[in-house]
Amino acid sequence: MKGKGILEESILVTGGSVFLDYGPMHLWIWVSEGERVLTQLAIEGAQFAKRILEDLARFLPVVKRKSLELKDKEGLPEVVQIMVEATQKMNEEDLTPLAAVAGTVSDMVADFIFAQGGSKIIVDNGGDIAIRLRREEVARVGIKTEIEARQPTYLLSIDSTMNIGGVATSGLGGRSFTKGIAQAATVVAETASLADAAATTIGNFTNIEDSNILRLPAEKIYPDTDLYGEWVTVKVGKLSQKKIEEALTRGLSEATQLCQRGFIKGAFIAVQGRVRWTEGLTPLVRKI
């Protein structure tokens, strides 16, 4: 009963949108059918998200392990299985399943709602977004060139024919650590779990060496981190145009490979005011 009370106090309904602030989850949920807003379905989605978190909490020791070490997924809850599968596809030794946690929760909540109704479902978990569209519905997602920016600089338009179900962003100033220097690495993919894992990976690949970059072991910043022993970026000073281009090229190269392997639809990378994106995003992205 205590948990139920906490959940009820954490759900805020305003203008048809539903907000859930519960532990590490900060969800914004929108559900509509044409012109009709389906707020009750969004509330049910928020309640389902709490159950996902409870499943996840029981397996924290597992999701803090390196993904490539997790060979046997039998007995793991669905949320953990999806996280493991998404991060293993990145084939990076330093990734843990937590690199896909926010996107996976968004996916599961969106799929739960979509199975019950609605032609447009958007679940935003702190910037890792699941999108489900039917018929002629269109979703527009803002892309920032800095995670901490108040307003987006670019706009991404998605319709129901594109097979895009997830948009996720990683980089400096985000909720998770990064090894790179990208201020934003935004990925679009078939699912939010894949977009989340890929955004983390691409952000990490913008890693370069420069005296104006400060890095520390992750555990020095957060003792309970899943990246114990890994050096993460703390601060980046002014970089030369050559260094910026080097970082962008490294990130774009990894993004292109992930596109070619069929794991993502495209990626957008921003470093100190300069941006690059994969060829497939060109028809979808416009500057605001």
Secondary structure, 3 states (H helix, E strand, C coil): CHHHHHHHHHEEEECCEEEEEECCEEEEEEEEECCEECHHHHHHHHHHHHHHHHHHHCCHHHHCCCHHHCCCCCCCCHHHHHHHHHHHHHCCCCCCHHHHHHHHHHHHHHHHHHCCCCCEEEEEECCEEEEEECCCCEEEEEECCCCCCCCCCEEEEEECCCCCCEEEEECCCCCCCCCCCCCEEEEEECCHHHHHHHHHHHHHHCCCCCCCEEEEEHHHHCCCCCCCCCEEEEEECCCCHHHHHHHHHHHHHHHHHHHHCCCCCEEEEEECCEEEECHHHCCCEEEC
